């Protein structure tokens, strides 16, 4: 595995090679760090923009929204 930053196309090419599909290190179980899903509704044009930005960051919409909320919460904290 490599530690250098790759574009999504470079990642695809890298992992398309069988020698780069061998797991490295000991297996790890993911822990459930997230709570119950909360339904949120957006106007269609806002959701389209969120999807574009999430795609540009190579993130899921949920991950992008979580990061945006965290950013807003940290912005308002006293320093």
C-alpha positions as CSV (number, residue, x, y, z in Angstrom):
1,X,0.0,0.0,0.0
2,X,1.1,3.5,-0.6
3,X,0.9,6.6,1.7
4,X,1.0,9.2,-1.1
5,X,-2.1,11.1,-2.1
6,X,-3.8,9.7,-5.2
7,X,-6.7,10.9,-7.3
8,X,-9.8,8.5,-7.5
9,X,-8.6,7.4,-11.0
10,X,-5.1,6.7,-9.6
11,X,-6.6,4.7,-6.7
12,X,-8.7,2.7,-9.2
13,X,-5.6,1.9,-11.3
14,X,-3.6,1.0,-8.2
15,X,-6.2,-1.4,-6.7
16,X,-7.0,-2.9,-10.1
17,X,-3.6,-4.7,-9.9
18,X,-3.9,-8.1,-8.0
19,X,-0.7,-7.5,-6.1
20,X,-2.3,-4.4,-4.5
21,X,-5.4,-6.3,-3.3
22,X,-3.6,-8.3,-0.6
23,X,-4.7,-7.2,2.9
24,X,-1.9,-5.6,5.0
25,X,-1.5,-6.0,8.7
26,X,-3.8,-7.6,11.3
27,X,-7.5,-7.5,10.7
28,X,-9.5,-4.7,12.5
29,X,-13.2,-4.6,13.3
30,X,-15.0,-1.4,12.7
31,X,-16.7,0.0,15.7
32,X,-20.0,1.8,15.5
33,X,-19.1,5.3,16.4
34,X,-22.3,6.9,14.9
35,X,-25.6,7.2,16.6
36,X,-29.2,6.8,15.2
37,X,-29.7,8.3,11.7
38,X,-31.6,11.6,11.7
39,X,-33.8,12.4,8.6
40,X,-33.1,15.8,7.3
41,X,-34.8,17.3,4.2
42,X,-33.2,19.8,1.8
43,X,-34.6,21.8,-1.1
44,X,-33.6,20.0,-4.3
45,X,-31.2,22.8,-5.4
46,X,-29.4,22.7,-2.1
47,X,-29.1,18.9,-2.1
48,X,-27.7,19.0,-5.7
49,X,-25.0,21.4,-4.5
50,X,-24.2,19.2,-1.5
51,X,-23.9,16.2,-3.8
52,X,-21.6,18.1,-6.1
53,X,-19.3,19.2,-3.2
54,X,-19.3,15.7,-1.7
55,X,-18.3,14.2,-5.0
56,X,-15.6,16.8,-5.5
57,X,-14.2,15.9,-2.1
58,X,-14.5,12.1,-2.9
59,X,-16.9,11.7,0.1
60,X,-20.3,10.3,0.7
61,X,-23.1,12.9,1.1
62,X,-23.5,11.8,4.8
63,X,-19.8,12.1,5.5
64,X,-19.7,15.6,3.8
65,X,-22.7,16.8,5.8
66,X,-21.2,15.4,9.1
67,X,-17.9,17.3,8.4
68,X,-19.8,20.5,7.6
69,X,-21.8,20.3,10.8
70,X,-18.6,19.6,12.8
71,X,-16.9,22.6,11.2
72,X,-19.8,24.8,12.2
73,X,-19.8,23.5,15.7
74,X,-16.1,24.1,16.1
75,X,-16.3,27.5,14.5
76,X,-18.6,28.8,17.3
77,X,-16.5,27.4,20.2
78,X,-14.7,30.0,22.4
79,X,-11.0,29.9,22.1
